[in-house]
Amino acid sequence: MKLLSVVIPCYNSQDYMRNCIESLLPGAEDVELIIVNDGSYDKTAEIADNYARRYPTIVKAIHQTNGGHGEAVNTGIKNATGMYFKVVDSDDWVDIRAYLEVLKTLGEFVEENKSVDMMISNFVYEKEGAKYKKVMKYDDVLPEDVVFTWDDINNFRKGQYLMMHSIIYRTQLLKDSGLELPKHTFYVDNLYVYLPLAHVEKIYYLNVDFYRYFIGREDQSVNESVMIRRIDQQIKVNKLMIEQVDLKAIKNSKLQQYMMHQLEIVTVISSILLIRSGTRENLKKKKELMKYIKERDEVLYHNIRYGWMGHLINLPGRFGRSISVGAYKVSQKLVGFN
């Protein structure tokens, strides 16, 4: 059995997918690379098939009608045979030295008959044109180089949270959890990270800067103007996170606290984008979102509405909204996200 399955969702990725794939090939026979061509109409399929021919024991090329990023990940999970599972988007890449360290650690788990549900590592915001590259690290909240549980973690800072880029899941856990991401929906990486967490017990943190998260393409889904145009998709994912996990049923208080923290961040992003758009329609959607949360879960609403970030996004009037947006811009500079 392979140590690691890596799914590479591709949609019209001919211009950059080679860089991604080449960064993952040094894993050699320890990995399987599952390139999912999600209905591309450029040369993506041809490039994928070429790699599958050249590396038949490492690369699989799967072609499907367009279903969106989530459906490509679903396909990856269904076809994965490795013990652990990672998503690497086709415009991103991995640091080779850190990658080999990740594989060495996963190999040690197998040799020592250990099993972890989730491995966490750092990722780097590779923002085009930025002199300073922000690294999302977790060494202040997670124990290093030991298997631990939720009880052993410290509190995450406000701008610090787990993203798809930082997580490797145990493949069988994903399959057993019944995770199925919605088709034709953007921002499902939030669901990919969030929904399986309730099934995670054993965790390992490797303090290496493994994943390189590229930000800079104008058509990229995380480009702010694109996110505002697709705000209904962001709200849809926000609501699915609330609907599909009953936080009151989470028995571990540290896990419950972390999941509340992640929900708060996603809701703040939704709210800030709605404010940032400046339209009456979107300001109305912001009120509707908060009303929805209040009706769904009073405790969650109270935490989101009256926490530090909740106060920030609910400052009254035009002046209050300008303060909210100003604070958001500062956080963009500090955190390095788009």
N, C-alpha and C positions, 0 to 999 in steps of 0.2 A: 504494500500500500504506500502511496506517495505521502510525504509529510504534509504538503500544502497544495491546495487547489486555489488558483488565482483566476477569477473571472475578470475579463476586460470587456466591458460593454462598449460597443462601437457603433456610432451612427455618423456616416459621412466623415470618417476619421482619417482619410488617406494622408493628410498633411502632417500628422503628428503621431499616429499610432505606432510607427516603427520605433520611435524613441522610447515609448513605453515598453514595448515588447522586448527590445534589446536590453533594457535595464533589468528585465526579469529572467532572461535566458541563463545568466550565471548560476541560477538555482539548479540547473541541470536535471538529473533524474530524481531529485528530491521533490520536484514540483510538477504539477500539470497546469499549463496555461490554457484556459478556456476562452477563446476569442469568440464573442457573440456578436455577429453582424446583424444589427437590428433594423433590417430593411433599408440598408444604405443604397444610394443610387450613384455613388462615385466608385472609386477603385478599392474600397474597403474590403469587399468580398475577395477580390483577386489577391490582395496583400495577405489576408488571413489564410487563404488556401495555400499560398506560396510558403508561408511559415510552417503550416501543417505538413506539407510535403518535405521540407528541409529538416524538420525536427519531429518525426512521427511519434516518438515515444514521449515527447514533452508537450507538444501543442495540439489542441483540438480546435477546429474551426466549425462553428455552428451558425447556420443561416436561418433567420426567421423573418416573418413579416413584421413590420414595425409595431412594437408594443410599448416603446418607451424604456427609459432607464430601469424602472422597476421590473419590468418583464424580462429584460436582459439578465438582471441579477437573479430572478426566479429561475430562469433557464440554467444559469451557472450553478445554483444550488442543486437543482434536479440532476445535473450531469456530473457533479463533483464526486470524486472517489478518494480524495485526500483526507487525512485525519483532521486538518484544519482548513479554514476557508477565509480568503481575503478578496476584497473588491479593489481593483485599481482602475480608475477611469483612464480612458485612452489618451487624454491630453496631459496626464500626470506621469510620474515615474518614481522609481525607488532608488535610494542611495545603495550602491552595491555593497559597500563594506558593512553597513547596518543590516542589509538584507541577509548576508552570509551569517551574521551574528544571530539574527532571528531564526534562521534555519538550524544553526548549531544548537540553539536553545530548545527548539521543538524536537530535534533529534535526541537531546538529553532526556526530555520528558518520556520519550518512547523507551529509551535504554533503561531508565530508572522506573519504568512502569508507572509513571505519573500521568495524570490527565487533568488538564485545566480547561475550563469552559470558555475563558476569554484571555487573550494576551493583549496587552496595551503597550504601545510605543509612541514616540513623539512624531509630530509631523511639522513640516516647514511650509509657511506661506511663500511660495515662489511668485511674488507679485511683480509683474513686468514693470521695469523702470524704477523699482524701489531699491534704494541703497541699503536699507536695513531690512533683513528678512526675519520676520517674527517666527519664533519656534514655539509651538504649543507643547509644553512640557508638563509632567505630572509628578516630578520628584518631591514636591512639597506636600502632596496629598496621598501618595501611594508608597507602600513599602517596596524596596527594590530587591530584585534577584531572589525572591522567596514566593512560594505559593501562599496566597492570603485570601481572606473572605471580606465581605462588605463591612464586617465589624471592625476591621483593621484600618479602614480608610479615614483620612481627615476630611474636613469640609473643603469643598471646591470653592475657589474664588469666583467672583461674579462673572468674569469673562472667560472662565476656564470650564470646559466641558468636553465630553467624549464625542468625537465625530467618526464618521465612517473611516476616515484616513488613519485613525489611531487604533483601530480595533481589528483583531483576528479572532474569529469565533471558532469553536469546535464544530465541525461540519454536522455531526449527528445532532448536536443541540439545535442547530438551525432547522434541521429536518423535523425533529421531534416537536419543536415549538409551533410548527404549523405556519411559520412565517410565509406570507404571500403578499407581495407588494402590489399595489394597484397599477393597472395599465394606464398608459397615456397620462401620467401624472408626474409633474416635476417635484423636486425636493423630497423624494421618498427616502433619501439617505437618512433623514431624521427618523423615519419609521424603522429602517433597517437597524439602526443603532438602538433605538428605544424599546421596541416591542420584545426582543429576546431577553432583555436585562432581568426580567422576573424569573428566568430559568437559570441564570448564572449564579453559581456558588463559589467555585474556585477560580481565582484570578492570578495573573502574573504580569508584572510590569518590567519591561526591558527599556532602560533609559538610553535609547539610541534614536537619532533623528532619521527615521526610516523612510517615511512617505514624503514625497515632494508634491505639494498641492499647487498647481499652476493657476494663477489668476491674471487675466489680461486680455483674453479674446473679447471682442465687442459683443459677439452673439452668445457668450457664455451665460448659463442659466443663473449664475450668482452675480452677474453684473447688475448693479442697483437698478438701472432703468429697465432692464429686462425683468427683474423681480417685481417691480411695480406694475408692469404690464401684465404679469402673471400672478398678481396678488391673490386671485381666487384659488389658485393652486396651493399657494402657501397656507391660506386659511383652511383649505380642505385637509391638508396634511396635519395642521395644528389640531383640527377637530378629531381626526382619526386617532391621533396620539391620546387624546382625552377619552374617546369612546372605547378604544380597544384594550386599555389597561385600567382596571379598577384599583386606584392607589390605596384605597381603604383595605383592600384584600392583601396588600403587600405586608407580610409579617415582620420582616427585618426593617427596623426603624432607619438604619443608615441607608439602605437601598431605597426605601420610600422617600427619604430626604433628598437623595441624589436625583431620583426621577422627578420629584417636584421641582428641583433646581433646573433640570433640563427643560421641563415644560415651561417654566417661567421664562427662560431665555428665548425659546421658540416663539412664545406669545409676545414677548417684547419686540422681537424682530418683526413679527406680523404687524404689530401696532405702530411701530416707528415707520415702516414702509407705507402704511395707510396714511399716517400723518404727513409723511414726506411727499406723497403724491399731491397733496393740497386740494383735492377735489371734495366737494360736498358728499358725493356718493361714497367715497372711501372713508370719510370721517363718520358717515352713518354706519358703514360696515364695521368700523372699529367699535362703535357702541354696541352693535349687534353681537360681535364676538364676545365682548365682556358680559353681555346679558346671557348669552349661550352658556358661558362658563359658570356664571352664578347659578343658573337653573340646573346645571348638570352636577355641580359639586361646590357647595358653600365653602368648604375648607380650602379647596384649591383656589377658588375665587378670592378669598380673603388673603391668601399668601401672595397671589399675583397682583391683586389690586393695591394692597397696603404694604407690600415689601418695598425696599428702596427703589428698585427698578419700576415697580408699579406706580409709585408716586411720580416718578419721572415722566412716564408716558401718559399720565392723566392730569397734567397741569392744565388749568382751565384757560379758555380763550386763545386768541391768536398769539398773544405774547407767550403764553405757557407752551404752546406748540412749538414756537421758535426756540425756546429754551431746550425742549426735548430734542429737537433736531440738532441743535448746537452740541448737546452732550453726546449725541450719536456720532457726530463728525469727529469729536475728540476721541471717542472710543475706536473709531475706524483707524485713526493715526496710531493709537496705543497698541491695539490688538493686531492691526495689519490686514484685517479682512476687507472685502470689497464693500 
